[in-house]
Amino acid sequence: MGKMIQVKEEQKERVVIFCPIENDKEKAYQFAEISRLCFSADMEVVKIFSQSIDAFNRRTIMGVGKLAEIKEFLKENPCDCLVVDYQLTGSQLRNLSDELEIKVLDRILLIIDIFALNAKSSEGKIEVKLAQDRYLLTRLSSMQGSQGRFGGSGAGMRGPGETKLELDRRKLEKEILLLEKEIEKIKNSRRQNKVLREKNGIKNVVLGGYTNAGKSSIFNLLTKEKIYADDKLFATLDTTSRRMYLEDGQFCLLIDTVGFISKLPHELVESFSATLEEVAGADLVLHVVDIADEFYKKNIEITNKILDDIGATKNRIVILNKSDLLTKPIEIEDRQILFSTKKKDNVDKLKSFIKQALDE
């Protein structure tokens, strides 16, 4: 009998997190969100450090005492990376990396990295690459010198932009221009398709909501498709559209797209403008909410603000998803519907809601 060969599982990066706290009331939410982001980037969170934003140090973002505390912790508990839940400058990234002698990622680069992991279509890859290039362009000169600890592999170095740190500014600017032209082509193509659909009387319905609320699972249920869905933030990045049949032989176009998150980095808003235009141009938004999330009200608030900021229609239905996990009754407001993709309940009721909203 042949000898069995054991395949060694790839080890997750061990990370410590630093959270600058602006509001003590938001602390639990901030800790939960940044931890989920790290989980979605295949990282293992070892410890979370925090400090009031009032104690900020321009050089390293954190106070001298906090820096010493983290340095001491890392001596006893070696980690691969420090994740800072804040937008850092290039010099702050370099200073922290030099002081702690490990790789440092800020909130923006962590989110871009998750996008890089999940971009499958050529469009998604172009959008991620543009976001990476824009991020690096503003930090290139001040980040150089810490390449040894910053570069290499793992989170922050994945996807189509992994070698950009070695490019000079001129090459980076040239590539950004080319990518922007590609994004513009995608936008024009989508606009033409939308005009054609409008001419044929086909309405657009977009699934929106805080990331990981269950949009892709609802999309699969309503369209009988099998697109990828996972219990991670930004598991679905690429835009997918399919016909959804309503009543009396009528149908609309249902579109599943990227989820939202608090403090959505402007680099991503700009780079994913083609994707966000799909949301902004919809006739109806199905705002999906994970009702079992303890912070679901905050997530609703964040999503509504982003939808308003990008000019999305006020014609919205709120789908209170994962109702099977509720432990106590909740109040259902107007234009809201309880839903469970596991129980597959209220599908006909939801379709009736959608038809009514499109006919208004």
C-alpha positions in Angstrom: 0.0 0.0 0.0 1.4 3.4 -1.0 2.4 5.9 1.7 -0.1 8.6 2.4 1.2 12.1 1.7 -0.1 14.8 4.1 -0.6 18.2 2.5 0.5 20.9 4.8 -2.3 23.5 5.3 -1.1 27.0 4.6 -0.7 28.9 7.9 -2.8 32.0 8.5 -1.0 35.3 9.1 -1.0 36.1 12.8 -2.0 39.8 13.3 -2.4 42.3 16.0 -4.9 45.1 15.5 -4.7 48.7 16.6 -7.9 50.7 16.8 -7.9 54.5 17.3 -11.2 55.1 19.2 -13.2 58.2 18.3 -16.3 57.3 20.2 -16.5 54.9 23.1 -20.1 54.0 22.2 -18.8 52.7 18.8 -15.9 50.7 20.3 -17.6 47.3 20.2 -18.8 47.8 16.7 -15.4 48.9 15.5 -13.7 45.9 17.1 -16.2 43.5 15.6 -15.9 45.0 12.1 -12.1 45.1 11.9 -11.9 41.6 13.2 -14.3 40.4 10.5 -12.2 42.1 7.9 -9.1 40.3 9.1 -11.0 37.0 9.1 -12.1 37.7 5.5 -8.4 38.3 4.6 -7.6 34.8 6.1 -5.8 36.3 9.1 -5.8 35.1 12.7 -6.3 38.0 15.2 -4.1 37.5 18.2 -4.9 40.7 20.1 -6.6 44.1 19.7 -5.1 47.2 21.1 -7.0 50.5 21.3 -6.4 54.2 22.3 -8.4 57.4 22.2 -7.9 59.4 19.1 -7.0 62.4 21.4 -3.6 60.6 22.1 -2.6 60.6 18.4 1.0 61.0 17.5 1.6 62.2 13.9 4.7 60.1 13.4 3.2 56.7 14.3 -0.6 57.5 14.8 -0.4 56.0 18.4 1.1 57.4 21.6 4.7 56.5 22.6 3.4 54.4 25.6 1.0 52.4 23.4 3.8 51.8 20.8 6.0 50.5 23.6 3.2 48.2 24.8 2.7 46.7 21.4 6.4 46.3 20.9 6.7 44.4 24.2 3.7 42.2 23.4 5.2 41.3 20.0 8.5 40.2 21.7 6.5 37.5 23.6 4.0 36.8 20.9 5.6 37.0 17.4 3.1 38.1 14.7 3.3 38.7 11.0 1.5 42.0 10.7 0.0 45.0 12.5 -3.4 46.1 11.1 -4.3 49.7 11.9 -8.0 50.5 11.7 -7.4 53.9 10.2 -6.1 55.5 7.0 -2.3 56.0 7.3 0.1 58.1 5.3 3.1 56.4 3.6 5.5 57.7 6.3 3.3 56.5 9.1 3.2 53.0 7.5 7.0 53.1 7.2 7.6 54.5 10.7 5.4 51.8 12.3 7.0 49.1 10.3 10.5 50.3 11.3 9.6 50.6 14.9 7.9 47.2 15.3 9.9 45.4 12.6 6.8 43.8 11.0 4.5 44.5 8.1 1.9 47.2 8.7 -1.5 47.5 6.9 -4.0 50.2 7.3 -7.8 49.9 6.9 -7.8 50.8 3.2 -5.1 48.4 2.1 -6.7 45.6 4.1 -10.0 46.1 2.3 -8.3 46.4 -1.1 -6.5 43.1 -0.3 -9.9 41.4 0.4 -11.1 42.7 -2.9 -8.0 41.3 -4.6 -8.7 37.9 -3.1 -12.3 37.9 -4.4 -12.1 39.6 -7.8 -12.7 37.0 -10.5 -13.9 38.9 -13.6 -11.7 41.0 -15.7 -13.7 44.0 -14.7 -13.3 43.3 -11.0 -9.5 42.9 -11.5 -9.3 46.2 -13.3 -11.2 47.9 -10.5 -9.0 46.3 -7.8 -5.8 47.2 -9.7 -6.9 50.8 -10.1 -7.6 51.0 -6.4 -4.2 49.5 -5.5 -2.4 51.9 -7.9 -4.1 55.0 -6.5 -3.4 53.9 -3.0 0.3 53.3 -3.8 0.7 56.5 -5.9 0.0 58.8 -2.9 2.4 56.8 -0.6 5.1 55.5 -3.0 8.0 57.8 -2.1 7.4 57.8 1.7 6.9 54.0 1.8 10.1 53.2 0.0 12.8 52.1 2.4 10.5 49.7 4.3 9.9 47.4 1.3 11.6 44.5 2.9 9.0 44.2 5.7 6.1 45.6 3.6 6.6 43.6 0.5 6.8 39.9 -0.1 3.6 37.9 0.4 0.4 37.6 2.3 -2.3 40.3 3.0 -1.6 43.6 1.3 0.6 42.0 -1.4 -2.0 40.0 -3.3 -3.8 40.5 -6.6 -2.8 42.4 -9.7 -1.0 45.2 -7.9 1.5 43.1 -5.9 4.7 44.4 -7.7 3.7 48.1 -7.8 6.0 49.2 -5.0 9.0 48.9 -7.4 7.4 51.0 -10.1 8.3 54.6 -10.4 5.7 57.4 -10.2 5.6 58.0 -13.9 4.9 54.4 -14.8 2.2 54.2 -12.1 0.5 57.4 -13.3 0.5 56.0 -16.9 -1.0 52.8 -15.8 -3.7 54.6 -13.8 -4.7 56.6 -16.9 -5.0 53.3 -18.9 -7.1 51.7 -16.2 -9.4 54.7 -16.0 -10.0 54.5 -19.7 -10.9 50.8 -19.3 -13.3 51.7 -16.5 -14.9 54.4 -18.7 -15.4 51.8 -21.5 -17.2 49.5 -19.0 -19.4 52.4 -17.9 -20.3 53.3 -21.4 -21.2 49.7 -22.2 -23.4 49.5 -19.2 -25.1 52.8 -20.0 -25.9 51.5 -23.5 -27.3 48.3 -22.1 -29.4 50.2 -19.7 -30.8 52.4 -22.5 -31.7 49.3 -24.5 -33.4 47.7 -21.5 -35.4 50.8 -20.8 -36.5 50.9 -24.5 -37.7 47.3 -24.0 -39.4 48.2 -20.7 -37.1 46.0 -18.6 -36.6 47.3 -15.0 -33.4 47.0 -13.0 -33.5 45.7 -9.4 -30.3 45.8 -7.4 -29.4 43.9 -4.2 -27.7 46.4 -1.9 -26.7 46.3 1.8 -23.9 45.9 4.3 -21.4 43.3 3.3 -22.2 39.7 4.3 -25.9 40.3 4.8 -26.9 37.5 2.5 -27.4 39.3 -0.8 -25.9 36.5 -3.0 -28.0 33.8 -1.2 -31.1 35.8 -1.9 -30.0 36.3 -5.5 -29.6 32.6 -5.9 -33.0 31.9 -4.4 -34.8 34.4 -6.5 -33.1 33.6 -9.8 -32.4 29.8 -9.2 -28.7 30.5 -9.8 -25.7 29.2 -8.0 -23.3 32.1 -7.7 -20.6 32.0 -5.0 -21.7 32.9 -1.5 -19.7 32.7 1.7 -19.8 33.9 5.3 -17.0 36.5 4.8 -17.0 40.2 4.1 -16.9 41.0 0.4 -17.1 37.4 -0.6 -19.0 38.6 -3.7 -17.2 41.3 -5.6 -18.1 40.9 -9.2 -21.4 42.2 -10.5 -23.8 39.5 -11.7 -27.2 40.0 -13.3 -30.0 37.5 -14.2 -33.6 37.6 -15.1 -36.0 37.3 -12.2 -39.6 36.2 -13.1 -42.4 37.9 -11.2 -46.1 37.4 -11.7 -48.1 37.1 -15.0 -45.0 36.2 -17.1 -43.4 39.6 -16.2 -39.7 39.7 -15.4 -37.0 42.2 -14.3 -33.3 42.2 -14.2 -31.9 41.3 -10.7 -28.3 42.5 -10.1 -26.1 41.3 -7.3 -23.1 43.6 -6.6 -20.5 44.4 -4.0 -21.5 45.0 -0.3 -21.0 48.2 1.7 -19.0 48.9 4.8 -18.5 51.8 7.2 -15.9 54.4 6.2 -15.8 53.1 2.6 -12.4 54.3 1.4 -12.6 56.9 -1.4 -10.0 55.0 -3.4 -12.6 52.2 -3.7 -15.5 54.5 -4.4 -13.6 56.1 -7.3 -12.2 52.8 -8.6 -15.5 51.0 -8.4 -17.5 53.8 -9.9 -18.6 51.5 -12.7 -20.0 49.0 -10.3 -21.6 51.7 -8.1 -23.3 53.2 -11.1 -25.3 49.9 -11.4 -26.6 50.6 -7.9 -27.2 54.3 -8.6 -29.1 53.6 -11.8 -31.4 51.0 -10.5 -35.2 51.3 -10.5 -35.5 49.6 -7.2 -33.0 48.7 -4.4 -33.5 45.6 -2.3 -31.7 46.6 0.9 -30.6 43.3 2.5 -30.1 43.4 6.3 -28.7 40.6 8.5 -31.3 40.9 11.2 -29.4 38.5 13.4 -26.4 40.8 13.6 -26.3 42.6 16.9 -25.3 45.8 15.1 -28.0 45.5 12.3 -29.4 49.0 13.0 -26.0 50.6 12.6 -25.5 48.6 9.4 -28.8 49.9 8.0 -27.7 53.4 8.8 -24.4 53.0 7.0 -26.0 51.4 3.9 -28.7 54.2 3.7 -26.0 56.9 3.8 -23.9 55.2 1.1 -27.0 54.7 -1.1 -28.0 58.4 -0.6 -24.4 59.6 -1.3 -24.2 57.7 -4.7 -27.7 59.0 -5.7 -29.5 55.7 -5.5 -33.3 55.7 -5.9 -35.4 56.2 -2.8 -37.5 53.3 -4.1 -36.2 50.7 -1.6 -37.5 47.5 0.0 -35.7 46.4 3.2 -35.3 42.6 3.4 -34.7 41.6 7.0 -32.8 38.4 6.2 -31.7 35.5 8.5 -35.0 35.7 10.4 -34.6 32.0 11.3 -31.9 33.2 13.8 -34.1 35.7 15.6 -34.6 34.9 19.3 -37.3 37.5 19.9 -40.0 39.3 17.9 -39.1 42.6 16.2 -41.1 45.5 14.9 -41.6 45.4 11.1 -41.8 48.8 9.5 -43.4 49.9 6.2 -41.6 48.5 3.1 -39.8 45.9 5.2 -40.2 42.1 5.0 -38.9 39.3 7.2 -37.0 36.7 5.2 -35.0 33.6 5.5 -33.0 32.0 2.7 -32.6 28.8 4.8 -36.4 28.4 5.3 -37.1 29.9 1.9 -40.1 31.6 3.3 -41.9 34.7 2.0 -40.4 34.3 -1.6 -43.8 34.9 -3.2 -44.5 37.8 -0.9 -41.2 39.4 -1.7 -41.8 39.0 -5.4 -45.2 40.6 -5.0 -43.5 43.5 -3.0 -41.0 43.9 -5.9 -43.7 44.0 -8.6 -45.8 46.5 -6.6 -42.7 48.8 -6.1 -41.8 48.7 -9.8 -45.3 49.5 -10.8 -45.5 52.6 -8.5 
